[in-house]
């Protein structure tokens, strides 16, 4: 399976930077998020009227229904074992995303320093949203 899986911090970065995830359609895909990331990525901060910062729900429904983004879950065997092992060191979203990337041959999109160190050790391809 080719593609990229986005962890929670990078999902929030892309969503807020672009004002949604429509731009994923312009990039080679497929693009995925783990079920754990969907549970963690609940809100983003945006500028409201008058420049005030407001908290709004992060809504991925359009991205899923349009096919720009799909959800994956660590289900069995090695990927589930990796998820459990990595969750002892990482948040659930990062742990499941890294386990899925490792076992399904996906590139992990992350900005998390600890995860970046682990990708090298686990031979997982990685991209970052940081410039």
C-alpha positions as CSV (number, residue, x, y, z in Angstrom):
1,X,0.0,0.0,0.0
2,X,1.5,3.3,-1.1
3,X,0.6,6.6,0.5
4,X,1.1,8.9,3.5
5,X,-0.4,8.7,7.0
6,X,-0.7,12.0,9.0
7,X,-0.3,12.1,12.8
8,X,-2.3,14.4,15.0
9,X,0.0,17.4,15.2
10,X,0.7,17.5,11.4
11,X,-3.1,17.1,10.7
12,X,-3.8,20.1,12.8
13,X,-1.0,22.0,11.2
14,X,-2.2,21.2,7.7
15,X,-5.8,21.9,8.5
16,X,-5.2,25.3,10.1
17,X,-2.6,26.3,7.6
18,X,-4.8,25.6,4.6
19,X,-8.2,26.3,6.3
20,X,-9.2,22.7,5.6
21,X,-7.7,19.8,3.7
22,X,-9.0,20.5,0.2
23,X,-5.3,20.8,-0.9
24,X,-4.7,17.1,-0.3
25,X,-6.5,16.5,-3.6
26,X,-3.6,18.4,-5.4
27,X,-0.9,16.2,-3.8
28,X,-0.2,12.6,-4.8
29,X,-2.0,10.3,-2.5
30,X,-3.6,8.3,-1.0
31,X,-3.7,10.1,2.4
32,X,-4.6,8.4,5.6
33,X,-5.1,9.1,9.3
34,X,-5.4,6.5,12.1
35,X,-8.5,6.0,14.0
36,X,-6.7,7.2,17.1
37,X,-5.8,10.5,15.4
38,X,-9.5,11.0,14.5
39,X,-10.2,10.7,18.2
40,X,-7.5,13.1,19.3
41,X,-7.9,15.8,16.6
42,X,-11.1,17.4,17.9
43,X,-10.5,21.2,17.8
44,X,-8.4,23.9,16.1
45,X,-7.9,27.5,16.8
46,X,-8.7,30.1,14.2
47,X,-9.0,33.9,14.0
48,X,-12.5,35.1,14.6
49,X,-14.0,38.5,13.9
50,X,-11.9,41.3,15.2
51,X,-8.8,39.1,15.3
52,X,-9.8,37.2,18.4
53,X,-8.7,33.6,18.6
54,X,-11.6,31.1,18.7
55,X,-11.7,27.3,19.1
56,X,-13.7,25.4,16.5
57,X,-14.4,21.8,15.9
58,X,-12.0,20.1,13.4
59,X,-14.4,18.6,10.9
60,X,-13.0,15.8,8.7
61,X,-16.3,14.7,7.3
62,X,-15.8,16.4,3.9
63,X,-12.3,15.1,3.6
64,X,-13.5,11.5,4.2
65,X,-16.6,11.8,2.0
66,X,-14.7,13.3,-0.9
67,X,-12.0,10.5,-0.7
68,X,-9.2,13.0,0.0
69,X,-8.6,11.2,3.3
70,X,-9.2,7.7,4.6
71,X,-9.0,6.2,8.1
72,X,-6.9,3.2,9.0
73,X,-6.9,1.1,12.2
74,X,-4.2,-1.2,13.5
75,X,-6.0,-4.5,13.5
76,X,-3.9,-7.5,13.9
77,X,-0.5,-9.2,14.1
78,X,2.6,-7.1,14.0
79,X,1.0,-3.7,13.5
80,X,-1.2,-4.2,16.5
81,X,1.8,-5.4,18.6
82,X,3.8,-2.4,17.4
83,X,1.0,0.0,18.3
84,X,0.8,-1.4,21.8
85,X,4.6,-1.2,22.2
86,X,4.9,2.3,20.8
87,X,1.9,3.5,23.0
88,X,4.2,3.0,26.0
89,X,6.4,5.9,24.7
90,X,4.0,8.0,22.5
91,X,0.5,9.4,22.5
92,X,-2.0,6.9,20.9
93,X,-2.3,8.8,17.6
94,X,1.4,8.9,17.0
95,X,1.8,5.3,18.1
96,X,-0.9,4.0,15.9
97,X,0.2,6.1,12.9
98,X,3.8,5.0,13.3
99,X,2.8,1.3,13.6
100,X,0.6,1.6,10.5
101,X,3.3,3.3,8.5
102,X,5.9,0.7,9.5
103,X,3.7,-2.3,8.7
104,X,1.9,-1.0,5.6
105,X,4.8,0.7,3.9
106,X,3.4,4.2,4.4
107,X,5.3,7.5,4.7
108,X,4.5,9.1,8.1
109,X,3.9,12.8,8.2
110,X,4.9,14.1,11.6
111,X,6.6,17.0,13.4
112,X,7.1,15.2,16.7
113,X,10.8,15.0,17.6
114,X,10.4,11.8,19.5
115,X,8.5,10.2,16.6
116,X,11.1,11.4,14.1
117,X,13.9,9.7,16.1
118,X,11.8,6.4,16.2
119,X,11.2,6.5,12.4
120,X,14.9,6.3,11.8
121,X,15.3,3.4,14.2
122,X,12.3,1.6,12.6
123,X,13.2,2.4,9.0
124,X,10.0,4.3,8.3
125,X,9.8,7.0,5.6
126,X,9.0,10.4,7.0
127,X,7.9,13.9,6.0
128,X,7.4,17.0,8.1
129,X,5.1,20.0,7.8
130,X,7.7,22.2,9.4
131,X,9.6,24.5,7.0
